[in-house]
Amino acid sequence: MEPKLSRRFQSTVERRLKNRKPKLIDKIELQEFSLGSCPPTLGDEGMRWITSGDQQVMRLRFDWNSHEMSVMFLAKLAKPLIGTCRIVINSIHIKGDLLLSPILDGEAILYSFESTPEVRIGVAFGSGGSQAIPGMELPGVSTWLVKLLTETIGKTMVEPRRLCFSLPAVDLRKQAVGGVLSVTVVSGRSSNGGIMPGIADNKVPHTFVEVEVGNLMRKTSTSNGLNPTWNSTFNMVLHGETGIVKFLLYVLDSGGVKFNYLTSCEIKVKYVHDGSTIFWAIGHNSGVVAKHTEQCGQEVEMVVPFEDIDGELTVSLVLKEWQFSDGSVTLSNYPSSGLQSSSDGSPKLQSITGRRLRVRVVEGRALTANSKSGKCDPYVKLQYGKALYRTKTLSHTVRPVWNDKFEFDEIAGGECLKIKCYSADAFGDESIGSARVNLEGLLDGASRDVWVPLEKVESGEIRLEIEPIKNDHDNSMQSSSSKAGAGWIELVVIEARDLVAADLRGTSDPYVRVQYGNKKKRTKVIYKTLSPQWNQTFEFPETGEPLILHVKDHNAVLPTASIGHCTVEYSMLSPNQSADKWIPLQGVKSGEIHVKIARRVPVSDSGKKNALGTDPSGKGHKIASQMRDSLKKFTGLIDEGGDPEALSLAVTEMEGIQSEQEGYIEVLEREKAMLLHKIQELGSEIIRTTSGPPFQGRRTS
């Protein structure tokens, strides 16, 4: 054990010996104290971080079972036992849960037991000199020593009492989750200063280098010459605290038709917990080429030999920033593309539940043109968890400006925002790159403006602005029942009339897609009619967002066609008031849709029956049975050859069952909200009717 720690415990034990001793001992003094060299076992049952206020605390198991310690007391015995004896503690076993709290940016750590640990000791008795009594066990002494040690630990290092231990200047809370690395491919040459092997057969060789970090790939310009010079710079993204930068050299074949892979080399990058960065690679003769930077923004130049040939590559590397899981970021003097720090410059640990993320897809640059048409009509899809959005499509540009905003519910556990960029084409949209962005540690009030390099393509970047915002919907759900969010919107899509004909036969196969904020539902398809009747009911938790209806013409093979849309107004309705209306469709020459809209809020009638009936589970079993039957039918149609119209009908049937299932789940959620609301009302009533002053407990020291 640490000598400093032994001395600290020794002084504590000596102080307590003066005030506490058993009846059989008249006087006792500490003669020897050593905790030995056997360290405790930490975290053998795992460890985890917990949050207390704005402080992160590590909780782990402490188990110290040592037979190397030596603690000896000399005791003068009280009457009727006259004489002296030695008491030796030769083994100890302490077991409990330890809490570690880093402070002062990692320069020190506070440690304590979460509760009083379990303590067991081994005690031996011996003679104490000329007037010593024979070695024998003194009654009650072992129990007294266990109690003494337990109380000593309890009064010094059991919560809320903590001890402090100084550490090197390392912030234990920080874990690097990503970074931005600038890579400049400078030149290539032979290791002995001559012509690079493998390209000398060409009179004027053409070469380029492909740089890879994970799925992110970038190519240099083509260089002509026996000792090529590229001077191409790229921003590469690291995912985690380590990364491998690969450099692949390609040379044009003798026929001038294609580039062939020639050789490669690689450099590894690692974040060090003192804030520095290490770069290293395999050097000549299996040696090591290593560079070290104290902080972000420092440039290093490395000359790395290629594999299998007598050649080497010169590159320049700048680690622009490291990003950490606690929301902080280590910046260089380069323009920041990362998260801004808090106003006082210190990272603040934030809860990542109950918030929303606003993502604005601002613009793109250097996008790749469609390989088929040579044009670029770009749009972007964003996926975060199960939520999926897309921007508008822009025509004939590789530098699009979208400025489209989207909002997502924040997800715990390090969920990444997935980005996919496409170029629209009549014969099928083509992927022109993808990427992912780590959203851990976003701070309230801070925004992130970042250019994200697209992976799996030669060029292209997307600019995003990411900002955490307060989830007003969650707050409104906790407000009174008269406010939006405490109730729900009930929409009945009844029928439509005078719809436009979308098919050549003069009819349509209409259905309605209902969109309320991020939620989308749809009716069943009514075939070959311009006056369909649906009579379907949909419910949404009220958030105050627009309620939009899109009337579509269903097609089994071709894309669906729009035959009008409209917005259903409901904000002027009073709670539990409904409106029955015909709404003209927009964007078409004719057509109206008949709906019934109502704002529902929980009622206070305690005798109200469950909206699901006397057997709420019966409907759930019925829906599950219908879905199984529909899936069997769909599988059978596929086995029989897959008639498109029959398959389309089966899919429509399954979608209708799915909509019914979603409605059933929302009814369950609404019933749950109503029950919780009644429980809160009951609790408030109990508090109001409770008489008498509050109980005054005794103050504990």
N, C-alpha and C positions, 0 to 999 in steps of 0.2 A: 504494500500500500504506500501511497505518497507520504514521505516523512512529515511534511507540513500538516497533512491531515491527521497523522498520529499525534503530533504535538497538540493540535487543537482539541482533540478528544481527551488527551491526558489532562490538560488544564481544566476542562469541564468536569471530569470525574473527580479531580482533587478538590474542587470547590464543593461538589455535592457530598463528598465524604465527610466534610466538617459538620454537616447538618443532619445527615441521615446515617444511622448505623443500627444493627440489631441489638436486642437486649443482652445477648451473651457477650458482646464485645464492648469493652470500656473505651478503647482507643484503637484507631486503625490509621495506617498511613500507606501511601502508594510507594512502593520501592522500585518497581520496574513496569514499563508500559511500552509494548510494541505490538502493532497490528500485523506484523509479518509481511511477506512479499506476495502472498496469494491474492490475486485480484478477484473482485466479485464477477459473477456472470450477469451480463446485461442483455435484455431483449431476447431471451431464449424462447419466449412465447410470442414473439413479434413485437412490433412497436407501431405507434400511429401518432399523427399530429392532431391535436385538438385546438380549438380556438376559444380563448377566454378574453372577451372584450376585443381589443385590437392587437392582442398578443398571441402568438402561436406557441404552443406548449407541446413537447414530445412526451408521450406516456409510454413507459416500458417497464418490464419486469426486472426487479433487482433480487439477486439470489447470491448471498455470500456465505459459503460454507468452508471455513478455514480451520486447519489444525496446526498452523504455523505461528499463531499469535502467542505472546507471552506477557501476561499481566499478573503481577505478584503484589500481594498486600501483606504487611506485617501487622498482626492484630494482638492487642493486649486484652486478655479475656477478663470478663467481670466475674464477681462472685456468683456461685460457689466455685467456678472454674478459675483457678489462679494460675497465671503463666502466660506464655505467648505461643503463637502458632503462625505458620505461613499459609496463605490462601492463594492458590494459583488457578487462573483461568487459562486453560490450554486449548480450548476449542470454542468456536462460536458459529452460530447459524442464524442469519438475519434474512428474512424474506418479505418482500412487499412491492408495491407499485411506486416507481420513482417518476417524478416530473422534472423535466429539464426545460428551462426558459432562457433562450439567448437574449442578451441585452447589449446595449452600447454598440450596435452594429457588429455584433459577433465578438467583441473584445472580452466579454465575460459571460458566464452562464450561472443562472440561479438554479439550485437543485433542492428538492424536498421530497418527502414521502407523501403520497396522496392521503394516506391514513396510517395509523400506528402499525408498524410492521410486526411480524411474528419473530420473537427472539428466543433462542435456546442457547445455553452455554454449558461447557463441561468444566467442572470444578474439582480440583485436587487439594488435599490438606497435608501439611507437613510440619515438622518440628521447627521451633523458632528460636533456638539458642539454648543456653545453660538452664534456663528456667522454663523450657518448653514442655508442653504436655505431649504425650505420644500422638502420632498422626492419626486422627480420626475425623469423621464427618461431624461438623457442628450443626445441630438442628436449626433449620430456618435460614442458614446463610446462603445456600444456593438460590432459594426463592427470593431472598433479599437482593442478591446480585442481579438476578434477572429483572426484578422490579426497578432497581437502580438504573440499569442500562436502558430499559424501556422508557423510563421517565426522562432520562438524559436525551435520548433520541427525540422523544415527543416534545421536549421544551426547546429543542434547537433546530430540528429539521423535519417536522411534520406540519403540513399546511395548517395555518397560513404562514408559519415560520419557515424561512428559507436561508440557506447558506449560499455564498457566492464563491465562484472559482474563476480565476482569470484565465483567458485563452488568447491565442494569437488572434490578430485582427481578421477574423473570418466570420462572415454572416451566415450562420447555420440555416437560416430560413430560406436562403436563396438557392434556387435550382434553375439553372439555365434551361430554357425550353426552346430556344431558337436564336438565330442571329443572321446578320447580313454581312456577307463577305464580298469584297471587291477583288476580282481576279484580273490581272493583266498578263496576257501571254505575249512575251517580249520577242524572243528569237530562239532559233535552234542552231546547233553547230556540232561538229565532231568533238569528242572529248580531247583529242590531241591538237585541236586547232585547224584540222584539215576539213575536207568535205564530208558531210554526213553520209554514212554508209546507207545503201538501199535506194538512194536517189541520184547517184552519180551516173547511172546508165542513161539518164535523160539529158538531152542537150540543155534544155531550159526546163527544169522540173517545176511542177506546180504542186504546192502543198497547202494544207490547212490543218488546224488543230481543233478537235471537238472537246469542249470542257463539260464534264458531267459532275453533278452533285445530286445523288439520288435520282429522281426522275427529271430533274431540271437539266436541260442540255442547251449549250450555245456553241456556235461555230465561229471561228475567226474568219477574217477575209483570206482570200487565196494569195499566197506569196510566190513569186517567181524567182528562182535562184538556188544556188547550191548550198548556201547558208541562209535560210529564210528568215525574214523579219516580219512579224505580224503586228505587234503593238495594238492588240485588240483587248478592250476592257469590258467586263461584264459584272453585273451584280448577281450574286448567287445567294440562295436562301438555305440556311442550315436548320434542320429540324432536330432539336436536342442540343446537348452540350458538346457533342463530338460530330465530326463530319469528315468525309473522304472526298477530296477533289481529284478527279481522274482527268488525265490529258491523253487523248488518243490522236496519233499522227496519221494522216491520210496523204497519199501521193497519187497523182494522175498516172494511169498506166501508159505504156509505150504507144498504144494506139490512140491515145487522147480521147478515149470513150468514157471511162469511168474512173472514180477515185477508189483506190484499194487501201485497206488498213495496213499500216506498216509496223507500228509499235506503240507503246504507251508507257506512262509513268503516273505516279500518284503522290499526293501530299495529304497528310492527316492533320486535322485541326482539333484542338481540345481546349475547353474553358477550364481554367484553374480557379479554385475557390478564393484565392486572394484577389481576383479581378483581372488577372493577366491571361494571356493566351499563348499556347504552345503550338508551333508548326513543326512537323518533322516528316522525313522521308528516308527511304533507303538510298544510301550514297554509293560511291564507287567501292568496289571490293567488299561489298556487304557491310560497309560502314553506315553511319547515320548522319544525315544532314538535319540539323535542328536550329530553330530560331525561337526567340521568346520576346514578347512585347508586354510591357508593364501595364498598358492601358489601350483602350480602343482608339483607332485613328492612326496608330503608328504603322508605317510601311516597312515591310521586310521584302528583301529580294533573295530568291533561292535559285540555285542551279542544281537541277535534279537529273540524274542519268536516266536515259531510256532503257527499257528492258530489251535484252537480246541483241542490241546493236551498240556500236561504239559512237554514241551520240548523247547529247544532253540538251535540256530545255531550260531556258531562263524565264522565270515568272516573277511578278510582283504581286504581293498580297497585302490587303488592308482589311482588318476586321473592323467594320464600321460600328456595329453595335451588338451587344448581347441582350436578349430579352429573358426575363425571369418570371417564375410562376407566381410571385407575390405582386406582380404588376409593375415592378420597377424595370428600368432599362438603363444599361451602361452605354452612354453616347460618346461619339467622337466629335471632332470639329466639323465633320461633314454635315450637310443638311439632314436633319433627323427625319426618318420615315417611321419611327416607332412611337411608342406610347409616351406622352408627356408626363413628367413627374408631378407630384402634388405641390401645392404652393409653398410648403416649407422645405421642399427638397427631399423629403423622406418618403419611402413607400409606405402605404397604408393597406393593411390586410382587409379585404372587403369580402362580404358574403356574396356569393354568386347565385343566390336564389331570389325570386321575386322581382327580377329586373327584366327589361327588354333591351335589345340591341338594335340600334338604327344603323343600317348599312346603306350608304349612298354609292352607287356605281357611277363614278364621275366620268372617266374617259379611258381611252386606250391609245397605245402608240406602237408603231412598228409591227402591226398584226400581219399574219401570213395570209396571202391571197388563196382563194379556193383553187385546188389543183386541177379541177375539171374546167371551170369557166375562166379562170384567171382574174376573177373579180373578188371583192370582199364586201359582203353585206352582213356585218357582224351583229351579234347579240350575245348576251351573257346569261347563263343560268346560275343561280345561287342555291345551294342546299345546306341547311343547318338543321341537324336532326331529321325530322320527318317533313319539315317545311321546305317548299321548293318554289322559287320565284324566277322570273325572267324579265329582262329589259326589253325595250322596244327594239326593233330591227332597223338599222341604218343602212343606207344604200351607198355603194361604190366609195368606200373610204377605208383606209388602214389607220386613220387617226380619229376614231369616232368619239363623240361627246354625248353621253346619255343623260347624266344627272338624274338618274332614277333612284328613288328612295324605297327601302323595304324595312320592315321591322320583324324581329324574331324574338321569341321567348328564350331567355338565356338558359343554357343547359349546363348543369354541373358535371364535373368529371373530365374536363379538358377536351370537349367536343370542338372539332375544327370546322371552319366555314369552307365548304368545297365550292370551287369556282370552275365553270366549264364555259369556254368561249366557242361559238359556232359561227360559220358563214352560211347564211341561208341560200338555198338553191332549189330550183323547181324539181330536180331529180333526187333530192335528198340532202339535208343539211350536213355539212362537213365540219368535224371538230378541228379547231385551229388552236388548241392548247387548253391546259387545265392547271389548277394550282390549289393549294389549301393554305389557310391562314389560321394560326393559333390565336384563340381569343381568351386565353387564360389571363387573369389578373387585371382586367380592365377596371379602372378607377372611376368612381362617380365624379362627374364634372370634367373628366379628361376625354379628349378625342384622339383618334389615331388616323393619320393621313399617310397612306403607304402605297407605293408602287409595287405591285406583285408580279414577279416574272412568271410567264406561262411556261409550263413544263411540257415535254414531249414534242416541242416544236423548235425551230431554229431561232425564232425571235418573237417578241410580243410581250407587252406588259399591260396590266390593268390597274388603274388607280381607284382605290377605295377610301372612303371616309367612314370610320366606325366610331360610334358613340353609344355608351350605355345610358339609358333613360329610365326614369321611374315608371313602374308598371301601374298606370292609373286605373286600369281595369281591376287589378287585384285589390287596390285600395278601395275602389268603389264597391267591391263585393262585401267589404267589411262595414260599409256605411248602413244607414237605416234603410228599411225596405222601400221607402218612397223614392229612393234615388236609383238612377240607372246602374245596373250591375247587380242589384238585389233581386231583380226579376228577369223575365225572359220575353222574347218576341215570338209570337205565334202567328205563323203565316199559313193560310190555306190557299193553294193554287187550284182554283175551281175549273176554269175552262178558258177558251179563247175563241175568237170569231174573226172572219174576214182575213185570215192569214194569207200571205203571198204564196204562190205556188213555186216551189223550189225544184220540183221534178218535171221531167219532160212530159209526163202523162197528165200534168195539170193539177197535181196534188202535192202534199208534203207529208213527211213522217215526223211530226213535231214532238219535241220534249222541251222542258224548261230547266235551265241550270240556274240555281239560286246561289247568289254570292253575298255573304255577310261578313265583311272584314276579311279575315284569313280563311274562313270556313266556306266550303262549297258543297252543295248537295244538288241532286237532280231528280226530276220526275221520271216516270216510266215513259216509253215511246208509244204514241198512238199513231197507227199506220194509216196512210192513204186518206187523209182528211184535212180540211182547212178550218174545221170547227171542233177541235179536240176537247175532250172532257177528262180531266185528271183526278180532281177531288182528293188531293194529297196534302197532308199537313206536315209542316216543318217547324221546329223550335230551335231558337238560338239564345244563349245567355246574352242579355242586353248589354251592349258596350257603347251605344251611341253612334256606331258606324253606319254608312249608307247600306241600304238593302237593295240589291240590283238583281233584276231578272233578265236572263238571256234566253230568248226563244231560238231553238236550233232545229235544223232539219237533219234527221239521222240518215247516214249512209253506211252500208255494210263495208264498202271497199274504199270509196273516195272520202276525203275529209268532210266533216260536217259543215253545213252552211248556215250562216246567221240569217234569221228571218225576223229580226227585231229585238229591241231591248228597251227596258224602262227602269225607273227608280221608284220604289214604293216608299212614300213618306209616312212616318209614324210618330215623329217627334212631338206633334201637337196633341196626340192622344193622351188622355188622363189614364192613371193606373187602372187596369182591368176594364178599359174601354176598348171597343172594337169598331172597325169601319169596313163596310162592304163597298167595293168600287170597281168600275171598269177603267183601265188605264190604257191610253193609246201607246202603241209601240213606236219607238224612235228608229230612224235609219232605214225605214221601209215605206212604201207607198200606202199600205193599209195594214190593219190588224189591231186588235184590242185584246187585252187579257183581263180576266175576271178573278179578283183575289179578295180575301178577307184577312185583315191584319188586326192584331190586338197586342196591347202591352199588358203582360201579366206580372203580378207581384204576389208574394206569399200572403195568404189570408190568415187572420188571427183566430178563425174558428177552430178550436181545439178538437171538435168532433168531426172534422173533415176526414173523409175516408181516403185511404191511399189511392193515388191516381192510377196505380197499376192493378187495382182490384184486390180481391181477397187473397189471391194467389199470385204474388208478384213474380215468382220464379217461373210460372207457367208460360208466360209470353216469351221469356228467354229461351226455354226449351223448344218452343214452337219455332222461333226464328232459327235456332241452331239446326233443327230438323229440316227446315226448308232449305237452308244453305247446303246441307249435305246432299239432299235430293237434287238440287240444282247443279252441284258439282258433278254428281254421277251422270246427270243428263248431258252436261257439257263434255265430259270425258267420252261418253258413248258416241256423241256426234263426231268427235275427232277421230275415234277408231273407225267410224263408218265412212270417212273420207272428207268430212268437214265442209258441208254445204254452207257457203258464206251467209246466206240469209238466216238459216237455222241457227248458225253459231252466233249471229248478231242478236237474234231473239233471246238466246240463252244468256248472252252477256248482259243484255238489258234486264233480264229477269234477276240475275245475280246482283246487278247494281241496285235494283229496286229493293231487294232483300237487305243489301248493305245499308241503304238509306234508312230502312225501317229499323235495322239494328242500331244505327247511330241515334235515331230518335228515341229508341228504348233506353239507351245509355244516358241520354240527356234527361229523360224523365227520372231515371234513378238519381242522377246528380242533382236535379231540382228538388226531389223529395229529401235528399240528404241535406241540401242547403236549408230547406224549410225546417227540418228537424233540428239542425244546429241553431237556427234562428230562434226556435221555440225554447231550446235549452238555455240560450243566452238570456232571453226574456225572463225565464224562470229564475235564473241565477240573479239577475238584477232585482227581481221582485223579492227574493229572499234577503238580499242585502238591505233593501229599503225597509223591509218590515222587521229586521232584527233590531231589538231594543237593547239598551244598556251600553255602557262604555266598553271599548275593546279590551280584550284580555291583556294584562300587563305581565309579561313573563319576567322572571328573574334575570338580572344582568349577569352574564358569565364573564369571568376574567380571561 
